[in-house]
């Protein structure tokens, strides 16, 4: 599931969701329904945050 968390370089300036955004949201919702979750520490590591 690590592929579902993605770090975007910049936000969509027109504030509309594109097809990839909608696909990512749908996949994430399904993961939540299946009970697949990350700890805050794991999410930070995946996103490259400190």
Helices and strands as residue ranges (DSSP letters): G 2-4, H 19-33, H 40-47
